[in-house]
Amino acid sequence: MILIPVKNLAFAKQRLAEVLDQADRTELAQAMLLDVLTAVQQWARRPDVALVTSDPFALDHAVRMNFEVIPDNFNRSETDAIEMATQHCVSRGVSETLVIPGDIPLIQSSELQAIFDSAPEQGSLLVTAADGRGTNAILRRPADLFPLRFGNDSFKPHLAAARATQKPCVVLSLPGIALDIDNPSELRQLASLPGESRAQRLTRQWGFADLPVAANE
């Protein structure tokens, strides 16, 4: 099962506050989530999909796309949401989970297929963030092979936890999945890269593609 955690988008992306007000940050978060959901929906061979959320926008689009919802009534953190959702999956006999975030707007359906093609039958697969510090996709077989702990420097702890299981762990670098949007320089990068995702069109409309690098660091 694919698990996509979505916190309350009304308060999304606080680290972009220096360049975007809250209304724009929410609009960006919604656009990125739609980019992610569209890529998942367009993947013909996808497994079951569940959004882990209580956000009204996410709930509405889960219904529209016929995705499951695992309610996240506490909205505390991505780590808590995924732990709860993982236990929910295990209780239902789900054998594998792929966790992806809702802020990787350049994700491609082909990258999702590459994850499943490359993953070991038993073990895990990690996709690194562009900065090498974060983890932007994690596949576990079985579904609760090791606990996940998200944050700015999650990759090394995830890799250590995966290796501690003594099962195979594959590490992939996939450019679309790698770019998550947390700071102004990443907004400029998103706007400047090829593509026409919803989030890219929005950042270009706001003029980020025209800004010098120094203005976004």
KEVOLUM-591920 format. One line per 8 residues: number of its first residue (from 1); for each residue x, z, y of N, C-alpha, C, O. Coordinates in Angstrom, 2 decimals. Each point is the difference from the previous one (the first is absolute). Layout:
N
NUM) X:Z:Y:X:Z:Y:X:Z:Y:X:Z:Y; ...
END
This chain:
217
1) 0.84:0.00:-1.20:-0.84:0.00:1.20:0.87:0.00:1.25:1.02:0.69:0.05; -1.42:-1.47:0.94:0.66:0.01:1.30:-0.64:1.08:0.87:-1.22:0.02:0.17; 2.03:0.86:0.38:-0.47:1.06:0.88:0.52:-0.26:1.41:1.20:-0.18:0.20; -2.11:0.17:0.78:0.37:-0.23:1.40:-0.49:1.18:0.82:-1.20:0.09:0.30; 2.08:0.83:0.09:-0.42:1.14:0.80:-0.20:-0.40:1.46:0.82:-0.71:0.58; -1.91:1.18:0.02:-0.30:-0.31:1.41:-0.44:1.29:0.68:-1.08:0.51:-0.28; 1.91:0.01:1.16:-0.39:1.17:0.78:-0.96:-0.43:1.11:-0.29:-1.19:0.15; -0.18:2.15:0.61:-0.95:-0.27:1.08:0.64:-0.91:1.04:0.93:0.39:0.69
9) -1.44:-1.62:-0.58:0.61:-0.99:0.89:-0.24:0.28:1.48:0.65:-0.59:0.85; -1.57:1.48:-0.55:-0.25:0.35:1.40:1.20:0.70:0.63:0.12:0.07:1.22; 0.78:0.45:-2.06:1.19:0.70:0.50:1.28:-0.64:-0.54:1.02:0.67:-0.14; -1.08:-1.96:-0.17:1.10:-0.67:-0.69:1.19:-0.28:0.92:-0.14:-0.13:1.22; 1.30:0.05:-1.85:1.23:-0.53:0.60:0.41:0.73:1.29:0.23:-0.63:1.03; -0.12:1.94:-1.12:0.38:0.80:1.17:1.40:-0.34:0.51:0.28:0.18:1.18; 0.59:-0.67:-2.06:1.37:-0.32:0.43:0.06:-1.25:0.88:1.06:-0.32:0.54; -2.18:-0.37:-0.41:-0.05:-1.15:0.91:-0.61:0.36:1.35:-0.31:-0.88:0.81
17) 0.13:2.17:-0.55:-0.69:0.44:1.21:0.73:-0.41:1.28:-0.62:-0.13:1.05; 1.93:-0.07:-1.13:0.75:-0.37:1.22:-0.31:-1.42:0.46:0.27:-0.36:1.15; -0.83:-0.47:-2.05:-0.27:-1.39:0.38:-1.47:-0.40:-0.16:-0.42:-1.02:0.54; -0.37:1.82:-1.28:-1.41:-0.34:-0.22:-0.85:1.25:0.16:0.37:1.08:-0.45; -1.54:-1.24:1.11:-0.91:1.14:0.07:-0.73:0.13:-1.34:0.15:-0.84:-0.88; -0.93:1.92:0.74:-0.61:0.25:-1.30:-0.97:-1.09:-0.42:-0.07:-0.33:-1.19; -0.67:-0.24:2.11:-0.94:-1.07:-0.36:0.75:-1.19:-0.59:-0.43:-0.58:-1.00; 1.57:0.22:1.61:0.78:-1.11:-0.52:0.66:0.36:-1.33:0.11:-0.85:-0.88
25) 0.33:2.08:0.74:0.62:0.42:-1.26:-1.01:-0.06:-1.14:0.33:-0.41:-1.11; -1.54:0.82:1.39:-1.05:-0.07:-1.02:-0.31:-1.45:-0.34:-0.16:-0.34:-1.17; 0.07:-0.52:2.19:-0.26:-1.42:-0.25:1.11:-0.62:-0.84:-0.28:-0.79:-0.90; 1.53:1.15:1.18:1.12:-0.50:-0.79:-0.08:0.49:-1.44:0.19:-0.78:-0.93; -0.47:2.06:0.75:-0.09:0.56:-1.35:-1.11:-0.68:-0.80:0.16:-0.26:-1.19; -1.27:-0.01:1.83:-1.09:-0.69:-0.67:0.39:-1.42:-0.38:-0.33:-0.47:-1.09; 1.02:-0.23:1.99:0.45:-1.37:-0.29:0.98:-0.01:-1.17:-0.10:-0.85:-0.88; 1.04:1.79:0.87:0.96:0.06:-1.09:-0.69:0.29:-1.32:0.32:-0.62:-1.02
33) -1.27:1.56:1.02:-0.72:0.31:-1.23:-0.74:-1.23:-0.52:0.00:-0.26:-1.20; -0.62:-0.49:2.08:-0.70:-1.21:-0.43:0.98:-1.04:-0.56:-0.34:-0.70:-0.96; 1.52:0.60:1.53:1.01:-0.90:-0.55:0.37:0.41:-1.43:0.12:-0.85:-0.88; 0.05:2.14:0.66:0.34:0.49:-1.33:-1.14:-0.24:-0.98:0.21:-0.50:-1.10; -1.43:0.85:1.50:-1.15:-0.16:-0.89:-0.25:-1.46:-0.34:-0.38:-0.33:-1.12; 0.60:-0.55:2.09:-0.19:-1.43:-0.24:1.00:-0.52:-1.02:-0.36:-0.77:-0.90; 1.62:1.19:1.02:1.01:-0.44:-0.97:-0.34:0.49:-1.40:0.17:-0.73:-0.97; -0.64:1.96:0.87:-0.39:0.53:-1.31:-1.21:-0.76:-0.55:-0.03:-0.36:-1.17
41) -0.95:0.12:2.04:-1.20:-0.70:-0.45:0.31:-1.42:-0.47:-0.63:-0.50:-0.93; 1.60:-0.15:1.55:0.35:-1.37:-0.35:0.85:-0.11:-1.26:0.26:-1.10:-0.48; 0.18:2.22:-0.05:0.81:0.01:-1.21:-0.93:-0.12:-1.20:-0.72:0.94:-0.34; 0.73:-2.09:-0.29:-0.96:-0.30:-1.07:0.15:0.91:-1.20:-0.98:0.29:-0.68; 2.19:0.18:0.41:0.26:0.79:-1.21:0.07:1.50:0.29:0.58:0.75:-0.78; -1.16:-0.32:1.89:0.12:1.40:0.38:-0.72:0.91:-0.99:-1.01:-0.38:-0.59; 1.54:1.58:0.41:-0.74:1.04:-0.73:-1.07:0.60:0.91:-0.23:-0.50:1.10; -0.41:1.57:-1.55:-0.96:0.69:0.86:0.69:0.53:1.24:1.19:0.32:-0.02
49) -1.95:-0.23:1.11:0.54:0.43:1.29:-0.85:1.16:0.53:-1.23:-0.04:-0.09; 1.88:1.05:0.63:-0.72:1.12:0.62:0.66:0.37:1.32:1.22:0.15:0.07; -2.03:0.01:0.96:0.47:0.58:1.26:-0.20:1.50:-0.08:-1.06:0.49:-0.39; 2.09:0.24:0.77:-0.05:1.47:-0.01:-0.19:0.41:1.45:0.96:0.03:0.77; -2.19:0.29:-0.39:-0.29:0.10:1.43:-1.33:0.66:0.27:-0.86:0.10:-0.88; 0.70:0.34:2.11:-1.30:0.38:0.54:-0.24:-0.68:1.34:-0.95:0.32:0.71; 1.83:-1.27:-0.36:-0.11:-0.70:1.28:-1.16:-0.98:-0.02:-0.11:-0.79:-0.94; -0.76:0.80:1.94:-1.19:-0.88:-0.02:0.34:-1.48:-0.05:-0.66:-0.75:-0.73
57) 1.66:0.31:1.47:0.39:-1.42:-0.02:0.46:-0.40:-1.39:-0.41:-1.04:-0.51; 1.26:1.85:-0.10:0.51:-0.29:-1.34:-1.13:0.02:-1.02:-0.05:-0.86:-0.88; -0.85:1.81:0.99:-1.13:0.09:-0.93:-0.87:-1.25:0.09:-0.43:-0.54:-1.02; 0.18:0.08:2.24:-0.83:-1.19:0.19:0.62:-1.22:-0.66:-0.70:-0.78:-0.65; 1.99:0.61:0.82:0.65:-1.19:-0.55:0.22:0.11:-1.50:0.07:-1.01:-0.69; 0.05:2.22:0.18:0.05:0.16:-1.45:-1.29:-0.50:-0.64:0.02:-0.67:-1.03; -1.13:1.01:1.65:-1.29:-0.47:-0.51:-0.10:-1.52:0.10:-0.44:-0.66:-0.94; 0.86:0.11:2.07:-0.07:-1.46:0.20:0.84:-0.76:-1.02:-0.38:-1.09:-0.43
65) 1.51:1.67:0.04:0.91:-0.69:-0.91:-0.19:0.43:-1.45:0.73:-0.44:-0.89; -1.69:1.29:0.68:-0.32:0.47:-1.36:1.15:0.78:-0.61:0.28:-0.12:-1.20; 0.40:0.91:2.02:1.04:0.90:-0.47:-0.59:1.39:-0.18:-0.96:0.38:0.68; 1.53:0.36:-1.58:-0.44:1.38:-0.22:0.48:0.89:1.14:0.95:-0.33:0.71; -1.62:1.46:-0.53:0.45:1.03:0.94:0.20:1.31:-0.75:-0.88:0.45:-0.73; 2.04:0.14:0.93:0.23:1.38:-0.44:0.01:0.84:1.26:0.95:-0.08:0.78; -1.98:0.89:-0.55:-0.12:0.71:1.28:1.17:0.96:0.25:0.37:0.78:-0.88; 0.18:-0.86:2.06:1.03:0.93:0.46:-0.63:0.87:1.07:0.13:-0.27:1.20
73) -0.81:1.30:-1.63:-0.79:0.81:0.93:0.85:0.89:0.89:-0.47:0.47:1.03; 1.72:-0.21:-1.42:0.84:0.93:0.77:0.86:-0.73:1.04:0.32:0.57:1.04; 0.05:-1.84:-1.31:0.74:-0.81:0.97:1.26:0.73:0.50:0.29:-0.01:1.19; 0.44:0.62:-2.13:1.16:0.78:0.40:1.25:-0.85:0.11:0.68:0.00:1.03; -0.37:-0.72:-2.09:1.22:-0.80:-0.01:-0.10:-1.05:-1.10:-0.82:0.10:-0.91; 1.67:-1.12:1.04:0.05:-1.03:-1.04:0.41:0.59:-1.34:-0.52:-0.39:-1.04; 1.45:1.35:1.08:0.45:0.64:-1.24:-1.15:0.71:-0.69:-0.20:-0.19:-1.20; -0.55:0.99:1.92:-1.13:0.73:-0.59:-1.06:-0.96:-0.52:-0.56:0.20:-1.08
81) 0.27:-1.26:1.86:-1.02:-0.96:-0.40:0.36:-0.69:-1.30:-0.85:-0.17:-0.88; 2.11:-0.24:0.74:0.42:-0.71:-1.19:0.09:0.94:-1.21:-0.30:-0.42:-1.12; 0.70:1.65:1.32:0.00:0.96:-1.11:-1.42:0.19:-0.53:-0.22:-0.01:-1.21; -0.73:0.19:2.11:-1.39:0.15:-0.40:-0.51:-1.25:-0.72:-0.65:0.10:-1.04; 0.96:-1.27:1.59:-0.47:-1.25:-0.59:0.66:-0.25:-1.36:-0.64:-0.51:-0.91; 1.91:0.88:0.78:0.70:-0.16:-1.27:-0.67:0.83:-1.08:-0.24:-0.49:-1.11; -0.07:1.74:1.41:-0.68:0.85:-0.98:-1.37:-0.55:-0.35:-0.44:0.09:-1.14; -0.24:-0.66:2.12:-1.29:-0.65:-0.24:0.18:-1.16:-0.99:-0.80:-0.16:-0.92
89) 1.83:-0.64:1.12:0.27:-1.13:-0.91:0.31:0.49:-1.41:-0.52:-0.54:-0.98; 1.37:1.56:0.88:0.38:0.52:-1.32:-1.22:0.50:-0.75:-0.14:-0.22:-1.20; -0.76:0.90:1.93:-1.20:0.54:-0.65:-0.90:-1.10:-0.54:-0.82:0.24:-0.89; 0.97:-1.43:1.42:-0.80:-1.15:-0.46:0.74:-0.86:-1.02:-0.53:-1.01:-0.47; 1.73:1.40:0.13:0.75:-0.75:-0.99:0.73:-1.21:0.55:0.39:-0.88:-0.77; -0.20:0.82:2.09:0.74:-1.11:0.61:1.47:0.11:-0.40:0.59:1.08:0.11; -0.01:-2.17:-0.56:1.34:0.04:-0.57:1.12:-0.26:1.00:1.15:0.31:-0.28; -1.47:-0.88:1.45:1.03:-0.32:0.98:-0.59:0.07:1.40:-1.20:-0.23:0.20
97) 2.05:0.53:0.77:-0.41:-0.02:1.40:1.05:-0.74:0.81:1.20:0.16:-0.22; -1.67:-0.96:1.15:0.86:-0.63:1.01:-0.47:0.49:1.36:-1.13:-0.29:0.40; 1.96:1.02:0.29:-0.33:0.55:1.31:0.63:-0.88:1.07:1.21:-0.23:-0.01; -2.03:-0.25:0.94:0.49:-0.77:1.14:-0.64:0.56:1.27:-1.13:0.47:-0.05; 1.84:-0.51:1.17:-0.56:0.51:1.25:-0.87:-1.04:0.69:0.00:-1.17:-0.37; -0.73:1.61:1.37:-0.87:-0.90:0.75:0.62:-0.56:1.25:-0.70:-0.59:0.82; 2.03:0.76:-0.64:0.65:-0.48:1.23:1.15:-0.94:-0.30:1.04:0.04:0.67; -1.22:-0.92:-1.68:1.01:-1.01:-0.32:-0.67:-1.38:0.15:-0.33:-0.64:-1.00
105) 0.13:0.20:2.24:-0.88:-1.16:0.25:0.54:-1.35:-0.46:-0.75:-0.98:0.01; 2.01:0.90:-0.43:0.54:-1.27:-0.48:-0.01:-0.09:-1.52:0.56:-0.95:-0.56; -1.17:1.89:-0.11:-0.07:0.00:-1.45:-0.64:-1.30:-0.51:-0.94:-0.51:0.59; 1.47:0.00:-1.69:-0.50:-1.23:-0.61:-0.50:0.29:-1.41:0.54:0.86:-0.70; -1.58:-1.59:0.28:-0.51:0.16:-1.36:1.09:-0.28:-1.03:0.04:0.65:-1.05; 0.83:-1.60:1.34:1.08:-0.34:-0.93:0.96:1.17:-0.19:0.59:0.14:-1.07; -0.43:0.70:2.09:0.87:1.16:-0.13:-0.62:1.04:-0.93:0.70:0.66:-0.77; -2.01:-0.52:0.85:-0.69:0.91:-0.92:0.18:-0.47:-1.44:0.23:0.81:-0.90
113) -0.35:-2.11:0.69:0.21:-0.53:-1.34:1.43:0.23:-0.45:0.25:0.30:-1.17; 0.70:-0.45:2.08:1.41:0.22:-0.33:0.25:1.43:-0.46:0.82:0.24:-0.89; -1.51:0.71:1.50:0.14:1.40:-0.41:-0.41:0.16:-1.46:0.72:0.60:-0.79; -1.88:-1.14:0.44:-0.48:0.16:-1.37:0.83:-0.82:-0.98:0.17:0.41:-1.16; 0.36:-1.53:1.59:0.85:-0.80:-0.88:1.33:0.69:-0.27:0.59:-0.18:-1.07; -0.11:0.96:2.01:1.33:0.62:-0.10:-0.02:1.41:-0.55:1.04:0.52:-0.39; -2.19:0.12:0.35:-0.09:1.41:-0.38:0.22:0.19:-1.50:-0.42:-0.84:-0.80; 1.07:1.93:0.42:0.17:0.29:-1.43:-1.33:0.42:-0.63:-0.91:0.44:0.70
121) 0.82:-0.58:-2.01:-1.24:0.38:-0.69:-0.25:1.49:0.13:-1.15:0.43:0.11; 2.19:0.36:-0.14:-0.06:1.43:0.27:1.08:0.32:1.01:1.17:-0.32:-0.22; -1.54:0.93:1.32:0.97:0.31:1.03:-0.58:-0.27:1.38:-1.19:0.22:0.23; 2.03:-0.68:0.67:-0.45:-0.11:1.39:0.67:-1.17:0.70:0.99:-0.56:-0.47; -1.56:0.22:1.61:0.57:-1.02:0.88:-0.19:0.46:1.44:-1.09:0.43:0.38; 2.15:-0.52:0.41:-0.02:0.40:1.40:0.33:-1.20:0.88:0.91:-0.77:-0.31; -1.66:0.62:1.40:0.31:-1.01:1.02:0.42:0.72:1.26:-0.75:0.81:0.54; 1.96:-1.10:-0.07:0.54:0.71:1.16:-0.60:-0.53:1.30:-0.40:-1.16:0.10
129) 0.36:2.03:0.89:-0.32:-0.41:1.37:1.20:-0.74:0.58:1.11:0.08:-0.53; -1.34:-0.81:1.61:1.06:-0.82:0.60:1.20:0.84:0.44:1.13:-0.49:-0.03; -1.36:1.73:0.43:1.11:0.84:0.44:0.75:0.66:-1.15:0.99:0.70:0.22; -1.47:-0.91:-1.45:0.65:0.58:-1.16:-0.29:1.47:-0.21:0.48:0.59:-0.97; -1.26:0.01:1.85:-0.26:1.43:-0.07:-1.36:0.31:-0.64:-0.14:0.97:-0.74; -0.85:-1.80:1.03:-1.35:0.26:-0.49:-0.29:-0.75:-1.29:0.79:-0.83:-0.45; -1.95:1.13:-0.14:-0.46:-0.65:-1.23:-1.36:-0.62:0.29:-0.96:0.71:0.27; 0.87:-2.04:-0.33:-1.23:-0.67:0.41:-0.87:-0.48:-1.15:-1.09:-0.54:0.23
137) 1.54:0.73:-1.46:-0.84:-0.23:-1.17:0.62:0.75:-1.17:1.21:-0.01:-0.18; -2.07:0.64:-0.60:0.47:0.74:-1.18:-0.96:-0.26:-1.14:-1.19:0.29:0.09; 1.71:-0.84:-1.18:-0.78:-0.17:-1.21:0.49:1.00:-1.03:1.21:0.13:-0.23; -2.15:0.58:-0.39:0.34:0.98:-1.03:-0.76:-0.30:-1.28:-1.21:-0.21:0.02; 1.93:0.20:-1.13:-0.59:-0.14:-1.33:0.64:1.07:-0.89:1.17:-0.14:-0.35; -1.90:1.18:-0.02:-1.41:0.28:0.25:-0.28:0.38:1.46:0.92:0.15:0.81; -2.21:0.00:-0.51:-0.44:0.11:1.39:0.57:1.21:0.73:0.18:-0.04:1.22; 0.11:1.11:-1.95:0.52:1.22:0.62:1.42:0.29:-0.47:0.37:1.16:-0.21
145) 0.42:-2.20:0.05:1.35:0.14:-0.54:0.83:1.01:0.79:0.74:0.78:-0.60; -0.85:-0.80:1.91:0.66:1.00:0.85:-0.79:0.11:1.29:-0.67:-0.96:0.39; 0.72:2.12:0.27:-0.77:0.17:1.25:0.64:-0.77:1.14:1.22:-0.18:0.04; -2.05:-0.27:0.90:0.47:-0.75:1.16:0.04:0.90:1.22:-0.86:0.86:0.18; 1.87:-1.07:0.65:0.17:0.78:1.23:0.37:-0.97:1.11:1.13:-0.48:0.07; -2.09:0.20:0.80:0.21:-1.02:1.02:0.57:0.61:1.27:-0.16:1.19:0.27; 0.84:-2.03:0.52:0.61:0.43:1.25:1.03:-1.03:0.42:0.15:-1.04:-0.64; 0.57:1.34:1.73:0.95:-0.95:0.56:1.16:-0.30:-0.95:0.58:-1.09:0.06
153) -0.23:2.03:-0.91:1.16:-0.17:-0.89:-0.43:0.21:-1.45:0.60:0.80:-0.72; -1.62:-1.52:0.31:-0.56:0.24:-1.33:0.71:-0.75:-1.11:-0.14:0.37:-1.17; 0.91:-1.41:1.48:0.50:-0.84:-1.08:0.97:0.74:-0.92:-0.17:-0.04:-1.22; 1.16:0.70:1.76:0.97:0.68:-0.87:-0.66:1.08:-0.86:0.30:0.07:-1.19; -1.19:0.78:1.74:-0.69:0.95:-0.87:-0.85:-0.67:-1.07:-0.05:0.47:-1.14; -0.63:-1.57:1.48:-0.80:-0.71:-1.00:0.90:-0.58:-1.09:-0.34:0.07:-1.18; 1.47:-0.64:1.58:0.92:-0.57:-0.99:0.54:1.09:-0.92:0.11:-0.20:-1.21; 0.24:1.34:1.78:0.50:1.10:-0.82:-1.07:0.50:-0.97:0.29:0.27:-1.16
161) -1.53:-0.15:1.65:-1.09:0.45:-0.87:-0.27:-1.00:-1.11:-0.27:0.39:-1.14; 0.34:-1.67:1.47:-0.23:-1.04:-1.01:1.08:0.05:-1.07:-0.29:-0.09:-1.19; 1.53:0.22:1.61:1.10:0.03:-0.97:-0.04:1.26:-0.86:0.43:-0.02:-1.15; -0.94:1.11:1.73:-0.08:1.25:-0.75:-0.97:-0.08:-1.17:0.08:0.81:-0.93; -0.99:-1.76:0.96:-0.93:-0.18:-1.12:0.68:-0.60:-1.22:-0.56:0.02:-1.09; 1.77:-0.56:1.28:0.78:-0.66:-1.06:-0.72:-1.25:-0.54:0.22:-0.42:-1.13; -1.07:-0.15:1.97:-0.62:-1.28:-0.31:0.53:-1.03:0.99:0.48:0.36:1.07; -0.58:-1.65:-1.43:0.55:-1.03:0.90:-0.62:0.04:1.40:-1.19:0.27:0.15
169) 2.02:-0.53:0.85:-0.46:-0.09:1.39:0.59:-1.26:0.61:1.21:-0.17:0.04; -2.08:-0.71:0.44:0.41:-1.25:0.64:-0.16:0.17:1.51:-1.00:0.56:0.46; 1.96:-1.05:0.31:-0.07:0.02:1.46:-0.06:-1.45:0.49:0.86:-0.81:-0.33; -1.88:0.50:1.12:-0.16:-1.34:0.55:0.05:0.05:1.53:-0.38:0.99:0.62; 0.85:-2.09:-0.04:-0.10:-0.21:1.44:-0.90:-1.21:0.22:0.35:-1.12:-0.38; -1.50:1.34:0.99:-0.97:-1.06:0.25:-0.29:-0.03:1.51:-0.51:0.98:0.53; 0.83:-2.07:0.17:0.00:0.01:1.46:-1.35:0.30:0.64:-0.05:0.68:1.02; -1.04:-1.17:-1.61:-1.31:0.28:0.59:-0.39:1.45:-0.12:-0.50:0.59:0.96
177) 0.73:-0.02:-2.13:-0.33:1.41:-0.22:0.97:0.90:0.76:-0.36:1.12:0.37; 1.57:-1.58:-0.15:1.04:0.86:0.60:-0.31:0.42:1.43:0.40:1.09:0.41; -1.10:-1.93:0.34:-0.19:0.29:1.43:-1.25:0.84:0.23:-1.11:-0.52:-0.03; 1.30:1.81:0.25:-1.09:0.85:0.47:0.19:0.24:1.49:1.11:-0.13:0.52; -2.18:0.48:0.16:0.03:0.03:1.46:-0.18:1.44:0.48:-1.10:0.56:-0.02; 2.22:0.03:0.46:-0.02:1.38:0.46:0.62:0.20:1.37:-0.20:1.05:0.61; 0.97:-2.02:-0.11:0.65:0.19:1.29:-0.04:-1.30:0.80:-0.29:-1.06:-0.56; 0.57:1.11:1.84:-0.11:-1.19:0.86:0.87:-1.17:-0.43:-0.43:-1.15:0.12
185) 1.63:1.41:-0.63:0.85:-1.12:-0.42:-0.62:-0.75:-1.15:0.17:-1.22:-0.11; -0.88:1.92:-0.76:-0.67:-0.67:-1.12:-1.20:-0.82:0.48:-0.34:-1.01:-0.62; -0.29:1.43:1.70:-1.06:-0.81:0.61:0.56:-1.34:0.47:-0.61:-1.04:-0.23; 1.76:1.07:0.89:0.62:-1.23:0.46:0.38:-0.88:-1.18:-0.20:-1.22:0.04; 0.76:1.83:-1.08:0.38:-0.77:-1.18:-1.22:-0.66:-0.63:0.05:-1.17:-0.38; -1.13:1.91:0.27:-1.24:-0.54:-0.57:-0.48:-1.19:0.82:-0.37:-1.03:-0.57; 0.37:1.16:1.89:-0.49:-1.08:0.86:0.88:-1.24:-0.09:-0.49:-1.12:0.16; 1.78:1.31:-0.41:0.95:-1.10:0.05:0.14:-0.75:-1.32:0.43:-1.16:-0.01
193) -0.78:1.79:-1.09:0.16:-0.63:-1.30:-1.04:-1.10:-0.22:-1.07:0.05:0.60; 1.37:-1.04:-1.45:-1.00:-1.03:-0.31:-1.22:0.61:-0.67:0.10:0.99:-0.72; -1.26:-1.59:0.97:-1.23:0.46:-0.63:-1.12:0.13:1.00:0.22:-0.02:1.21; -1.42:0.16:-1.73:-1.18:0.11:0.85:-0.92:1.11:-0.50:-1.21:-0.17:-0.06; 1.79:1.30:-0.30:-0.84:1.12:-0.42:-0.77:0.54:1.21:0.35:-0.28:1.14; -1.38:1.03:-1.42:-0.79:0.60:1.09:0.88:0.85:0.90:-0.10:-0.06:1.23; 0.96:0.85:-1.84:0.86:0.89:0.78:1.01:-0.80:0.82:0.31:0.39:1.12; 0.19:-1.48:-1.65:0.93:-0.83:0.77:-0.69:-0.61:1.21:0.55:0.00:1.10
201) -1.73:-0.52:-1.29:-0.73:-0.59:1.14:-0.26:1.05:1.07:0.07:-0.31:1.19; -0.35:1.52:-1.60:-0.27:1.07:0.95:1.26:0.36:0.79:-0.05:0.14:1.22; 1.16:0.01:-1.92:1.23:0.39:0.71:0.50:-1.12:0.92:0.58:0.27:1.05; -0.82:-1.52:-1.44:0.36:-1.11:0.89:-0.91:-0.02:1.23:0.46:-0.28:1.11; -1.72:0.58:-1.31:-0.94:0.07:1.12:0.45:1.07:1.00:-0.19:-0.15:1.21; 0.76:1.23:-1.71:0.48:1.09:0.86:1.37:-0.30:0.60:0.49:0.76:0.84; 0.15:-1.86:-1.26:1.27:-0.41:0.60:1.25:0.54:-0.64:1.08:-0.10:0.58; -1.18:0.67:-1.77:1.19:0.59:-0.62:1.02:-1.04:-0.43:1.19:0.28:-0.04
209) -1.64:-1.48:-0.29:0.95:-1.04:-0.41:0.91:-0.41:1.14:1.07:-0.55:-0.25; -1.47:0.79:1.49:0.77:-0.44:1.16:0.94:1.07:0.55:0.76:-0.25:0.94; -0.81:1.45:-1.53:0.82:1.08:0.53:1.41:-0.05:-0.55:0.18:-0.31:-1.18; 0.84:0.61:2.00:1.37:0.10:-0.53:0.11:1.18:-0.94:-0.76:0.96:0.10; 1.70:-1.05:-1.01:0.17:1.04:-1.02:0.19:1.37:0.64:-0.55:0.99:-0.47; 1.34:-0.93:1.54:0.32:1.29:0.62:-1.25:0.71:0.49:0.00:1.23:0.10; -1.05:-1.95:0.23:-1.22:0.63:0.53:-0.79:0.68:-1.08:-0.94:0.74:0.30; 1.29:-0.97:-1.57:-0.79:0.54:-1.08:0.77:0.99:-0.86:-0.48:0.39:-1.06
217) 1.63:0.00:1.47:0.80:0.91:-0.83:-0.04:1.40:0.58:0.62:0.91:-0.56
END
